[in-house]
Amino acid sequence: MGTDERASGGGAGGLAAGGVMKAARLYGARDIRVEDVPDPDPPEPGEALLAVGCVGVCGSDLHTYLDGRIGDTEVARPAVMGHEFMGRVLAVGEGAHDAFHRPLAVGARVAVDPNIPDVTHEQFEHGNPNLAVKAFLGLFPDDGGLQERMRVPARSCVPVPDALSDDAAALLEPLGVALHTVRLAHLELGDSVAVLGSGPIGLLVQRLARLAGAGAVYAFDRFSWRVDLARRWGATEAHQVEDAFDPVAEIERATGGRGVDVAIEAAWADESVAVAAEVARLGGRVVLAGIPGDDRLAMKHSTARRKGLTLRLVRRMQHTYPRAVELAVSGAVPLDELVSHRFALDATAEAFAVNARYEQGVNKVMVEVAGA
């Protein structure tokens, strides 16, 4: 879904003959254009047609925006980004059932799981749909939510209660990633945790770590306003990483030279991966959630080897949406507080530019495609 001309906005048919809609398409590095494209075709069996409500800009989207690629995936033709999104169901195909295996109703507000797994894959059978990827909405070549309407698999649609705002519904996706990150950390009651990076994922991770029973949580970020957010989101200590500041020395001081039980890297900026290994204790766990711009992982081998570290890398999420919804509705994770900026679809290029420059106060940027 999304690899053919229809998903990229060039299909025939649609809701009405000759119908058009707006989509924000990435043509290359730093080149986003909002343009008219043909409406999608009606949903096929097992599909839903959505009116997209809002879309969150993710750090991985910024990599693609800045470089025209992420990792070894290059954008080879105009593409629609946006994998953190929600919408309202406009139409359904025959046999359309939602993520909970219930008939999907027209008019339902839904969050969209962008991962479309290969249900015949060995890893899907082992409970790892995040590793059995057939397509991922918003990652080239599969188009995402920065368009007014789109077809998605009905099973990717997670109905959300009215108690959740549109923004919060879209942010269930990064909350799911954070849940998977904490799961990989195998946190135990009282564990000490260092979180490197206090962007949306880092903030969600530290909040979940406290909810999971972590003891001291040390947060680090290079932006002062995110350090302030980290304090409000449950960090025991939060520090701004400036030229003269050494996170390793700070953790040594705070832990009496022991190091933390778990180090979670959620920034992938400069030396953050190497720092994660340095601040972990002997026998500690290191979880890497960030994505490097240069597609390289670097840490001091002797440090990791001599400490006997366990290293885990985060690949999106597993089956986390039900828990994410419960946490958001309960107020335990106030997703709306993450949002710092909102832009209309027509201003998508500006939204990405502001986010990429990390202008004062930037945390989570949302593109409001339409009120769902």
N, C-alpha and C positions, 0 to 999 in steps of 0.2 A: 504494500500500500504506500503510495508516494513515489515509487520508482517510475511510474508511467506518466504520460503527459497530463492525465486528468488530475493527479495529485499535485502537480506543480502549477496548476492553473490553466492548462491548455486544453481541457477536455471539451467535448461537444455536449450539448444538452444543458441540463441544470434544472433549477426550480422553474424557470420559464425560458422560452426560446430566446436566445440572445442575451440572457441575463448576465450581468457582470457584478463583481464585488471588488473590494480593495484588499490588497495583500502587500506586506512589507517583505521585499526579496533582497537577499544579499547577492550582489554581483561579483564581489571580490573584497579584498581587505578594505575595511572602512567605507564600503560602498553599499549602502542600503537605500533602496528606492521603493516608495509606496506608489503602486500603480494599479490600474484596473486590469483584472483578469477574468476569464469566464467563470461563472458559477460552477461548483462541482455538480456532477451527475447525481441523480437520486441514489439513496443508499441501496446497496445490494443485500442479499440475504446475510443476516448476521452483522450488519453494519448499522450505524446511526449517522444522521446528518446533524451537525451542531451549529448553532450560532455561538461563536466564540465570545466569551465574556471578557476575561482579562488574562494576561500572560506575564509571568515573572521573568526578569532577565537574570540568567544564571552566570556564574563565573565561567562555565564551559562555553556558553554563548559568546562571552567576551573574547575568549581565545579565538573562536571561529571568526568573529568580527574583526579582530585586530590583525590576524595572520592569514585569513582565508582558508584556514584549516584548523583542526584540533588533533594532536597526535599525528598519525599517518593518514587521517581522513581529510582529503582536500575537497573544497567546493569546486566542482567542475562545471557547473551551470548555475543559473540563478536559483536560489533556494530560500525557502521560508523557514526561519528558525523558530524557536519557542517550544520548550518541552514542559514547562511549568504552566499549565493552563486549565481552564474550566470553561463551561458553556452551558447552553440550554438545548435540549433535544428538539429539533424541528421535525424530524421524520425518522422512521425506522424501517429497516428491511424485514423481510420474513424471518421469523425465528430469532429476533434480536433479544438477547438476554444480557443483563448487566454483569458487573464483576462478582455479584453475589448469586449469579445463576437465576435471577428473577427476570420476568419480562420487563423490558425497558420501555417506559412510557413517554410519549410525546409530551413535552413541557417540563420534563424533569431537569433540575439543575444537577450537573455532574462535574466532578473532577475527573481528569483523564490521566490514566496511567500510560505514559508514552511508550513503555516497553511492550513490544508485541513479540511474545516468545514463540519459538518453534515447539509446539506441544509434543512432537515426536522425538525431540532431542533427549539424549541420555541425561543431561543436566536438569532438564525440566522434570524428568521422572525422579530425580534426586532432590527435588525441592529448591532448585536454583534457577528460576525463570530469568534472573538477571544475567545468567551465563549462557542461556539458550536463546540468544537474541536473533530473531528473524528480521525485525525492523525496529527503529526507534524514532518516534515522531519528533521532528525538530533537529535531527542530525542527518546531514547529507548521506544518502540521497532521498531521505524520507522527510517530507515537509511537515512543519509544525503549526503552532497555534497563532502565528502573527498574520492572520487572515480572517476575514469576516465570517466565513463559513467553511466547514471542512467535514469530510467523511472520516469516521474512525470505526474500528471494531467495537461492537456493542459491549463486548466483554472487557474493554478497556475503560468503560464508563462506571464511575463510582458515585452513586447518588449521594448528595450531601444535604444535611438538614438546613432549614431556614435560619437556624441559630448561627451558621457560619456565613460571613460575608463572602463576596466574590473573591476578594483578594485572598482571604484565608483558605478558600477552597482550592485556589491555584497553588497555594503554598503547602498543601498537603504533600506535594511531590518532594520538595527539599526536606520536609519533616521526615518523610519515609527514608530518604538517604541518611539522615542523621540517626534514625532508629537503627538502621542496618549497621552504621558505623559503631554505635555503642554496643550492638550485639557482637560484632567482631572483636571488640575490646575485652569481652568476657569480664566485665566489671564485677567486683565483689564488694560487699558492704564495707565501707571505710576506706576503700582504695583511694590513693592520691592520684590526681589526674592533671596533666598539663595539656592545654589546648592552644595550639599555635595557630593564630588567625581567629579574629572575632567578627568575621563577616556573618552572613545568615547561617551558613552551615556550622561554623564554629559556635555561634550563639546557641543554636538548637542543640548541638552536641553537649555543651556545658550544662544547659538546662536539663536535658535528659539524664546526664551523668548524676546530677544532684537528685533527680527523681528516682534514679536507680540505686541510690544509697552511697554514692561516692562521698569521701570525706573532704579533704582539701581539694579545691579546683583552682588551678593557676592559669590565667588567661593572658595572652600576649597578642598585641597587634601594633601596627605602625601608625594607625590613625587615632588621634585622641578621642574623637567622638565614639569610635567603636570600643575603646577601652572603657568609656563611661557606660556604654550599653552592656558590656560584659559584667560590670559591677552590678547593674540592675538585674541582669539575667542569672545571677547566682554564683558568680566567681568569688571564691574566698579572697583572692588577690588578683588584680588586673594591672598590667604594666604596658606602657607604651614603649615599643622597641625603636630607639633612636640610635644614632651613630655611636654614642658612648655607652650604650646599655648592653649588657651581656646576659641574655636569658639563662644561659648555663650557670653562670655565677649566681644568679638570683635563685635558681632552683637548689643549687648546692647550699646556699644560705638558709632557704626556707625549710629544707629537709635534713639539715645537719649533715650534708654530704651523701646522703643515701640515694637520692633521686626519686622519681615518681614511679608508681606502679604501672601507670599507663600514660603514654604520650601520644596525643592525637594531632596529626598535622592536617590543618584545614585551610592552608593558604598557598603553599608551594611558591613562596617568594624568597628569593635569594638563597640563604643557607638553611631554610626552615626544616628540610628533611634531615640534614646532618644534625641540626640542633635537637630534633626529636630523639635521635639515637643517643645523643650526649646526655639529655636530661633524664632518660629512663634508668631505672635502677638495675642492678644485676638480676638477670632473669626476668626483666620487665617486658611489657608488650608495647609495640609501636604500631599504630594504625594510620595509614596514609589515605586521606580522603581527598586531598588536593590534586590538581592536574597540572603538570609542568608545561610551560609554554614551549620549551625546547625538546619535549618528549624524552627527557633523560632523568634518571633517578641516581642521585649521588649522595653517599654517606661514607664515613670513614669505616672501612671494613674491619679494622682491628677493634674499633669500639664495639661494633655490633657483634663480632665473633667472641671477644673476650667476655662480654656481658651475657652472652647466650640469649640474645633478644629473640622474641617471637615477632615476626613482621607480617602484617596483614594489609592488603590493599582493598579499597572499597570499589566495588563495581555496582553502582546504582543501588538497588534495593531488592529485597525478597518480597514476601507477602506482608506488607506493612500498612496498607491503607486502612483496614479496620481499626487498628490501634491508633493510627494518626488521627482519624476522625474523632475517636473517643477523647484523646488528649486535647484536641483543639476545642471540642464542644465543652469539655469540663472546665476550660480555662487554665489548665495546668501548663499549657504552652500557648501563650497569647500571640498567635501568628500575626495579627494586624499590627502589632507593635514593631514588627520588623520593617514595615514599609516606610520608606523615607521620601520617595518621589513617585509621582504618577504622571503619565503622558498619554495623549491620544494616539491612536494608530497612525494618524498622519504625521506625528512627531516621533516616530520610531527611531529614525536616524539620530535625532537629538538625544533621545533616551539612552541609546547605546554610547554616544559620545560623552555624555555627562557621567555615565557609569564608568567608562573606561578611564576618564580623567580622575576619578574618585574625588569629585568636587566636595567641598565642605558639607558634611552631614550625610553623604551618600551611604546607604546601607543596602536596602532592597528596592530596586526600581521596578515598577509595574507599568505595563502598557495596557490601558483600558480600551479594548477593542470595541466593546459595546456593553451596555448594561444587560447582564443576563437575567 
